[in-house]
Amino acid sequence: MAEQRFSHDFSTLQQLARDVLAHARLKGASACEVDVSEGFGQSVSVRCGEVETIEHNREKGVGVSVYVGQRRGHASTSDFSPRALRETVEAALNIARFTAEDDCAGLPEPELLARETMDLQLYHPWELSVEDAIELARRCEAAAFDVDERISNSEGATISTQQGQFVAANSLGFMGGYPTSRHYIACSVIAGEQEAMQRDDWYTTHRDAARLDSPESVGQRAARRALARLEPRKIVTGSYPVIFEAPLAAGLLGNFVQAVSGGALYRKSTFLLDHLGKPVFPGFFQLSERPHLPGGLASSPFDNDGVATRDREVVRDGILEGYFLSVYSGRKLGMPSTGNAGGSHNLILRPGEHDLEGLLRLMGRGVLVTELLGHGVNYVTGDYSRGAAGFWVEDGQIVHPVEEITIAGNLKDMFRNLRAVGRDVQVRGSKQTGSLLLEAMTVAAG
């Protein structure tokens, strides 16, 4: 990895984008947008002290969307040669000519496009040799084994580093792009023997390798989590308060984002249809979008349409103030784009006063969920049912682990009956939240 670099200068990607736009115009496209990207990385895995995998990846691509009036065609290629770029443009035009007209198709309104250049500190290359990556992975796994003799096996420790750069441009004069990086340390181990084995994992990720947790701390945390799951017991089916541990709480925010995103809204396939300006969460719930955080895992000056991103309050005092819209979905709804083509940008749920231990005390008796299984979410009705594992809590203290349970409810009720947000925030992606305490869910024993 230390000797690898991008195959092309950034200026070369810009020129490729210009060439595509020029050829599209020459061939009669009324509008065009193009994305040129390349990336490379490596991933090294160690299991029980031995190297298991060493993977190198390098990719590049050009995606072209052309418009002939209100008809859109798209084509892509991984070949950067002039001939391949011309053929890709022409393939997109052929598709457009046989596509039905769509009144909502087209480039963004010019005033929405990002014009300001900003450095969000998203690129921090990690000059990591394979040998050094192997050593880090071994340290991570060894730290897990050192925690307790009951750590009997390992699914491995992984060190991954990825770098990329891209240029996005369109025929309205927009051109933007930048390099990015993302690095990762993970460990998964098994505690116990024979029929009494339990596994768990932990990972850390960041754009800057200097801000990753140490390999030892990742391994130790994975080991402690696996040990805590030993000797699970059954519980009685019933309605109980439930805490979603912070990494899983981000998934609940993801369920919310899906329900108020443009595609679900204009297809009328969401339980939160027509909820703009209405209470969806309790009054203490404050959810902000901050696209320009330096080094943020989901930071970006513009979205996939080239629309400028901006700070905004998505939920204020529990009331839904904004959807997640692209140019296309916004037009379908008769609303402006919110700069969310491609997803959300650093959603931050304001933390409450309690850490996880404080939330346990506040809950008193119920279930702490640390793992979810399956995908039982119906966005039309809001019905939610997932396999789960975690811990039974009495008098604010963890009593024993539980597994093979099912938690069920309706997302609309779950959101409104949220009781508290923790301050134990885990930053791992586009959504930042502490653990969430819900008033009640149906918990069924396996």
C-alpha positions as CSV (number, residue, x, y, z in Angstrom):
1,M,0.0,0.0,0.0
2,A,2.8,2.4,0.8
3,E,4.0,2.5,-2.8
4,Q,0.5,2.8,-4.4
5,R,-0.9,6.0,-5.6
6,F,-3.8,7.1,-7.8
7,S,-3.4,6.1,-11.4
8,H,-4.5,9.5,-12.7
9,D,-3.9,13.1,-11.7
10,F,-7.1,14.9,-10.6
11,S,-6.7,17.2,-13.6
12,T,-6.9,14.2,-15.8
13,L,-10.2,13.2,-14.3
14,Q,-11.5,16.7,-14.9
15,Q,-10.4,16.6,-18.6
16,L,-12.1,13.2,-19.1
17,A,-15.3,14.8,-17.7
18,R,-15.0,17.7,-20.1
19,D,-14.4,15.3,-23.0
20,V,-17.6,13.4,-22.2
21,L,-19.7,16.6,-21.9
22,A,-18.3,17.8,-25.2
23,H,-19.0,14.6,-27.1
24,A,-22.6,14.5,-25.6
25,R,-23.2,18.0,-26.9
26,L,-21.7,17.1,-30.3
27,K,-24.0,14.1,-30.6
28,G,-27.2,16.1,-29.8
29,A,-27.8,15.6,-26.1
30,S,-29.7,18.5,-24.6
31,A,-28.0,17.9,-21.3
32,C,-25.5,15.6,-19.7
33,E,-23.9,14.7,-16.4
34,V,-20.9,12.6,-15.8
35,D,-19.0,11.0,-12.9
36,V,-15.4,9.9,-13.2
37,S,-13.8,8.0,-10.3
38,E,-11.0,5.8,-9.3
39,G,-9.9,4.1,-6.1
40,F,-7.6,1.6,-4.5
41,G,-7.0,-0.1,-1.2
42,Q,-5.9,-3.2,0.7
43,S,-7.4,-5.4,3.3
44,V,-5.4,-7.9,5.5
45,S,-7.0,-10.5,7.7
46,V,-5.3,-12.6,10.4
47,R,-6.9,-15.6,12.1
48,C,-5.3,-17.3,15.1
49,G,-2.1,-15.5,14.4
50,E,-1.8,-16.7,10.8
51,V,-2.4,-14.6,7.8
52,E,-5.7,-15.6,6.2
53,T,-6.2,-13.1,3.4
54,I,-4.3,-10.3,1.7
55,E,-6.5,-8.4,-0.8
56,H,-5.7,-5.5,-3.0
57,N,-8.3,-3.7,-5.0
58,R,-8.1,-1.0,-7.7
59,E,-11.0,0.2,-9.7
60,K,-12.1,3.1,-12.0
61,G,-15.2,4.0,-13.8
62,V,-17.1,6.6,-15.8
63,G,-20.9,7.0,-15.5
64,V,-22.7,9.1,-18.1
65,S,-26.3,10.3,-18.0
66,V,-27.6,12.1,-21.0
67,Y,-30.9,13.8,-21.7
68,V,-32.8,14.2,-25.0
69,G,-35.5,16.5,-23.9
70,Q,-37.2,14.7,-21.1
71,R,-35.8,11.3,-22.0
72,R,-32.9,10.0,-20.0
73,G,-30.3,7.4,-20.8
74,H,-27.4,6.1,-18.7
75,A,-24.3,4.0,-19.5
76,S,-21.0,3.4,-17.8
77,T,-17.5,2.0,-18.6
78,S,-14.3,1.2,-16.8
79,D,-12.3,2.1,-19.9
80,F,-10.9,5.6,-19.9
81,S,-9.8,5.5,-23.6
82,P,-11.2,8.2,-25.8
83,R,-13.0,5.6,-28.0
84,A,-14.6,4.0,-25.0
85,L,-15.8,7.3,-23.6
86,R,-17.4,8.2,-27.0
87,E,-19.0,4.8,-27.2
88,T,-20.4,5.2,-23.7
89,V,-21.9,8.5,-24.5
90,E,-23.5,7.1,-27.6
91,A,-24.8,4.1,-25.8
92,A,-26.5,6.4,-23.2
93,L,-28.0,8.4,-26.1
94,N,-29.4,5.3,-27.7
95,I,-31.1,4.3,-24.5
96,A,-32.5,7.8,-24.0
97,R,-34.1,7.8,-27.5
98,F,-36.0,4.7,-26.6
99,T,-37.0,5.8,-23.1
100,A,-40.4,7.3,-22.3
101,E,-40.5,11.0,-21.5
102,D,-40.5,11.9,-17.8
103,D,-41.5,15.4,-16.8
104,C,-39.3,15.2,-13.7
105,A,-36.1,14.1,-15.5
106,G,-33.3,16.6,-16.0
107,L,-30.4,18.4,-14.4
108,P,-30.9,20.5,-11.3
109,E,-31.9,24.1,-11.4
110,P,-28.7,26.1,-11.9
111,E,-29.1,28.1,-8.7
112,L,-29.1,24.8,-6.6
113,L,-25.7,23.7,-7.8
114,A,-22.6,23.9,-5.6
115,R,-20.3,26.6,-6.7
116,E,-18.2,27.1,-3.6
117,T,-15.0,25.1,-3.2
118,M,-14.4,23.8,0.3
119,D,-11.8,21.5,1.9
120,L,-13.6,19.2,4.4
121,Q,-10.5,17.3,5.2
122,L,-11.8,14.0,3.9
123,Y,-8.5,12.6,2.6
124,H,-5.9,11.2,4.9
125,P,-3.8,8.5,3.1
126,W,-2.4,5.7,5.3
127,E,1.0,4.6,4.1
128,L,0.6,1.1,5.4
129,S,2.7,-1.8,4.1
130,V,1.3,-5.3,4.0
131,E,3.8,-6.3,6.7
132,D,2.7,-3.5,9.0
133,A,-1.0,-4.3,8.4
134,I,-0.3,-8.0,9.4
135,E,1.4,-6.8,12.6
136,L,-1.5,-4.6,13.5
137,A,-4.0,-7.4,12.9
138,R,-1.9,-9.8,15.0
139,R,-1.7,-7.2,17.9
140,C,-5.5,-6.8,17.7
141,E,-6.3,-10.5,17.8
142,A,-3.6,-11.2,20.4
143,A,-5.1,-8.6,22.7
144,A,-8.5,-10.3,22.5
145,F,-7.0,-13.7,23.4
146,D,-5.2,-12.1,26.3
147,V,-8.4,-10.9,27.9
148,D,-9.5,-14.3,29.2
149,E,-8.7,-18.0,28.7
150,R,-12.3,-18.5,27.7
151,I,-11.6,-16.7,24.4
152,S,-11.2,-20.0,22.6
153,N,-11.2,-19.2,18.9
154,S,-11.2,-16.3,16.5
155,E,-13.0,-15.3,13.3
156,G,-10.1,-13.0,12.6
157,A,-8.8,-9.5,12.9
158,T,-8.9,-7.2,9.8
159,I,-7.0,-4.1,8.8
160,S,-8.5,-2.2,5.8
161,T,-7.5,1.0,4.1
162,Q,-9.3,2.6,1.1
163,Q,-8.6,5.7,-0.9
164,G,-10.5,7.2,-3.8
165,Q,-11.1,10.4,-5.9
166,F,-13.8,11.5,-8.2
167,V,-15.0,14.3,-10.4
168,A,-18.6,15.1,-11.0
169,A,-19.7,17.5,-13.8
170,N,-22.7,18.5,-15.9
171,S,-23.5,20.6,-18.9
172,L,-24.7,23.5,-16.8
173,G,-21.1,24.3,-15.9
174,F,-20.9,22.5,-12.6
175,M,-17.7,20.6,-11.9
176,G,-16.6,19.3,-8.5
177,G,-14.8,16.5,-6.8
178,Y,-12.2,15.6,-4.2
179,P,-10.2,12.7,-2.8
180,T,-11.4,10.6,0.1
181,S,-10.1,8.0,2.5
182,R,-11.5,5.5,4.9
183,H,-9.7,3.1,7.2
184,Y,-10.9,0.3,9.4
185,I,-9.8,-2.1,12.2
186,A,-12.1,-5.0,13.2
187,C,-12.0,-8.1,15.3
188,S,-14.4,-11.0,15.9
189,V,-13.8,-13.7,18.5
190,I,-15.5,-16.7,20.1
191,A,-15.8,-17.3,23.8
192,G,-16.5,-20.7,25.4
193,E,-16.3,-24.3,24.3
194,Q,-18.4,-26.8,22.4
195,E,-22.2,-26.1,22.8
196,A,-21.6,-23.0,25.0
197,M,-19.8,-20.9,22.4
198,Q,-20.7,-17.2,21.8
199,R,-19.2,-14.8,19.3
200,D,-19.1,-11.0,19.1
201,D,-17.1,-8.3,17.4
202,W,-16.0,-4.7,17.5
203,Y,-14.6,-2.3,15.0
204,T,-13.3,1.3,14.6
205,T,-13.4,3.3,11.4
206,H,-12.3,6.8,10.4
207,R,-11.0,8.9,7.5
208,D,-7.8,9.6,9.4
209,A,-5.9,6.4,10.6
210,A,-4.4,8.5,13.5
211,R,-7.9,8.8,14.9
212,L,-8.7,5.1,14.9
213,D,-8.9,3.3,18.2
214,S,-5.8,1.2,19.0
215,P,-5.8,-2.4,17.7
216,E,-5.5,-3.6,21.3
217,S,-8.6,-1.7,22.4
218,V,-10.6,-3.1,19.5
219,G,-9.5,-6.7,20.3
220,Q,-10.2,-6.3,24.0
221,R,-13.6,-4.9,23.4
222,A,-14.6,-7.7,21.1
223,A,-13.4,-10.2,23.7
224,R,-15.3,-8.6,26.5
225,R,-18.5,-8.5,24.4
226,A,-18.2,-12.2,23.5
227,L,-17.5,-13.2,27.2
228,A,-20.6,-11.2,28.3
229,R,-22.8,-13.3,26.1
230,L,-21.9,-16.6,27.7
231,E,-24.6,-18.6,29.6
232,P,-27.7,-17.0,28.2
233,R,-31.0,-17.7,29.8
234,K,-34.7,-17.6,28.7
235,I,-37.1,-14.8,29.5
236,V,-40.8,-14.7,29.6
237,T,-42.6,-13.3,26.6
238,G,-44.2,-9.9,27.3
239,S,-44.1,-6.2,26.7
240,Y,-41.0,-4.6,28.1
241,P,-38.9,-1.4,27.8
242,V,-36.1,-1.9,25.3
243,I,-32.7,-0.1,24.9
244,F,-31.1,-0.2,21.4
245,E,-27.3,0.0,22.0
246,A,-25.8,2.9,20.1
247,P,-24.5,1.0,17.0
248,L,-28.0,-0.4,16.6
249,A,-29.7,2.9,17.4
250,A,-28.1,4.3,14.2
251,G,-30.2,1.7,12.3
252,L,-33.4,3.0,13.8
253,L,-32.4,6.5,12.5
254,G,-31.9,4.7,9.2
255,N,-35.4,3.4,9.3
256,F,-36.6,6.9,9.9
257,V,-34.6,8.3,7.0
258,Q,-36.0,5.7,4.6
259,A,-39.5,6.5,5.7
260,V,-39.1,10.2,4.9
261,S,-37.0,9.9,1.7
262,G,-38.3,11.0,-1.6
263,G,-38.7,7.6,-3.3
264,A,-40.9,6.3,-0.5
265,L,-42.9,9.5,-0.4
266,Y,-43.8,9.9,-4.0
267,R,-44.6,6.2,-4.3
268,K,-46.8,6.6,-1.2
269,S,-45.1,3.6,0.3
270,T,-44.3,5.0,3.8
271,F,-46.1,5.1,7.1
272,L,-44.9,8.7,7.5
273,L,-46.6,10.1,4.4
274,D,-47.8,13.7,4.8
275,H,-46.1,14.1,8.2
276,L,-44.1,17.2,7.4
277,G,-44.7,19.8,10.1
278,K,-46.2,17.1,12.4
279,P,-44.8,15.5,15.6
280,V,-43.1,12.2,14.9
281,F,-40.9,12.0,18.0
282,P,-41.1,13.3,21.6
283,G,-40.5,17.0,22.2
284,F,-36.9,16.4,23.4
285,F,-35.9,14.9,20.1
286,Q,-33.6,17.1,18.0
287,L,-32.1,15.8,14.8
288,S,-29.7,17.9,12.7
289,E,-27.9,17.4,9.4
290,R,-24.3,18.8,9.3
291,P,-22.8,18.0,5.8
292,H,-19.7,20.1,6.3
293,L,-18.1,18.6,9.4
294,P,-14.3,18.4,8.8
295,G,-13.3,14.8,8.5
296,G,-16.9,13.6,8.8
297,L,-17.7,10.1,7.5
298,A,-20.6,11.4,5.5
299,S,-19.4,15.0,4.8
300,S,-19.8,16.4,1.3
301,P,-20.1,19.9,-0.2
302,F,-22.6,18.6,-2.7
303,D,-24.9,15.5,-3.3
304,N,-25.0,13.1,-6.2
305,D,-26.9,15.6,-8.3
306,G,-24.3,18.3,-7.7
307,V,-26.7,20.2,-5.5
308,A,-25.0,22.2,-2.7
309,T,-25.5,20.6,0.8
310,R,-26.4,22.7,3.8
311,D,-26.9,22.5,7.5
312,R,-30.5,22.0,8.5
313,E,-32.7,20.8,11.3
314,V,-34.5,17.7,10.2
315,V,-36.5,17.2,13.4
316,R,-37.0,20.1,15.9
317,D,-38.7,19.5,19.2
318,G,-40.0,16.2,17.8
319,I,-41.6,17.8,14.8
320,L,-40.5,16.7,11.3
321,E,-39.2,19.8,9.5
322,G,-37.6,18.2,6.4
323,Y,-37.6,15.3,4.0
324,F,-34.6,13.7,2.2
325,L,-35.0,14.7,-1.4
326,S,-33.0,14.5,-4.7
327,V,-33.8,16.7,-7.6
328,Y,-35.9,14.0,-9.2
329,S,-37.9,13.0,-6.1
330,G,-38.4,16.7,-5.2
331,R,-39.9,17.4,-8.6
332,K,-42.2,14.4,-8.2
333,L,-43.4,15.9,-4.9
334,G,-43.5,19.5,-6.1
335,M,-40.7,20.4,-3.7
336,P,-37.1,21.6,-4.0
337,S,-34.2,19.2,-3.6
338,T,-32.8,19.0,0.0
339,G,-29.3,18.0,-1.3
340,N,-29.8,14.4,-0.4
341,A,-29.3,12.5,-3.6
342,G,-27.3,9.6,-2.4
343,G,-28.4,9.7,1.2
344,S,-28.0,11.7,4.4
345,H,-24.9,13.7,5.5
346,N,-23.9,13.4,9.1
347,L,-27.2,13.1,10.9
348,I,-26.6,14.0,14.5
349,L,-29.2,13.2,17.2
350,R,-28.7,15.5,20.2
351,P,-27.5,13.3,23.1
352,G,-29.2,13.2,26.4
353,E,-27.8,13.3,29.9
354,H,-27.3,9.6,30.5
355,D,-24.6,7.2,29.6
356,L,-25.5,3.6,28.9
357,E,-25.4,2.7,32.6
358,G,-27.7,5.7,33.3
359,L,-30.2,4.5,30.7
360,L,-30.2,1.0,32.3
361,R,-31.0,2.6,35.6
362,L,-33.7,4.7,34.0
363,M,-35.2,1.7,32.3
364,G,-35.2,-0.4,35.5
365,R,-36.5,-3.7,34.0
366,G,-36.3,-4.7,30.4
367,V,-34.0,-5.7,27.6
368,L,-30.8,-4.2,26.3
369,V,-30.5,-5.2,22.6
370,T,-26.9,-5.5,21.3
371,E,-27.5,-7.5,18.1
372,L,-30.3,-7.6,15.5
373,L,-31.0,-10.3,13.0
374,G,-33.1,-10.3,9.8
375,H,-34.8,-7.4,8.0
376,G,-38.4,-7.4,9.3
377,V,-39.4,-3.8,8.5
378,N,-42.5,-2.9,6.5
379,Y,-42.2,0.7,5.6
380,V,-45.8,0.9,4.3
381,T,-47.3,0.0,7.6
382,G,-44.4,0.7,10.0
383,D,-44.5,-2.8,11.4
384,Y,-41.2,-3.8,12.8
385,S,-40.1,-7.4,13.8
386,R,-36.5,-8.5,14.2
387,G,-34.6,-11.3,15.7
388,A,-32.4,-10.1,18.5
389,A,-29.9,-10.8,21.3
390,G,-28.7,-8.9,24.3
391,F,-29.2,-8.7,28.0
392,W,-32.0,-8.9,30.6
393,V,-32.0,-6.0,33.0
394,E,-33.5,-5.9,36.5
395,D,-33.3,-2.9,38.9
396,G,-31.1,-1.1,36.4
397,Q,-28.5,-3.8,36.3
398,I,-27.6,-6.4,33.7
399,V,-28.6,-9.8,35.1
400,H,-27.9,-12.2,32.3
401,P,-27.6,-12.5,28.5
402,V,-30.5,-13.4,26.3
403,E,-30.6,-14.8,22.7
404,E,-33.0,-16.1,20.1
405,I,-35.6,-13.5,21.1
406,T,-37.8,-11.5,18.7
407,I,-38.6,-7.8,19.3
408,A,-41.7,-6.3,17.6
409,G,-43.6,-3.1,17.4
410,N,-44.6,-0.4,15.0
411,L,-42.0,2.3,14.1
412,K,-44.6,5.0,14.4
413,D,-45.3,4.0,18.0
414,M,-41.6,3.3,18.6
415,F,-40.6,6.8,17.5
416,R,-43.3,8.6,19.5
417,N,-42.6,6.4,22.6
418,L,-38.9,7.1,22.7
419,R,-38.1,7.8,26.3
420,A,-34.4,8.9,26.3
421,V,-31.3,9.3,24.2
422,G,-28.0,8.3,25.6
423,R,-24.7,10.2,25.4
424,D,-22.7,7.1,24.5
425,V,-22.3,8.1,20.9
426,Q,-20.5,5.8,18.4
427,V,-19.4,7.6,15.2
428,R,-19.3,4.9,12.5
429,G,-21.1,6.3,9.5
430,S,-23.7,8.9,8.4
431,K,-25.8,8.8,11.6
432,Q,-24.5,9.7,15.0
433,T,-26.6,8.7,18.1
434,G,-26.3,7.4,21.5
435,S,-28.3,4.4,22.8
436,L,-32.1,4.8,22.6
437,L,-34.5,3.8,25.3
438,L,-38.0,2.9,24.1
439,E,-41.0,2.8,26.4
440,A,-42.2,-0.7,25.4
441,M,-41.9,-3.4,22.7
442,T,-43.2,-6.9,22.5
443,V,-40.4,-9.3,23.3
444,A,-41.0,-12.9,22.4
445,A,-38.8,-15.7,23.8
446,G,-37.3,-18.1,21.3
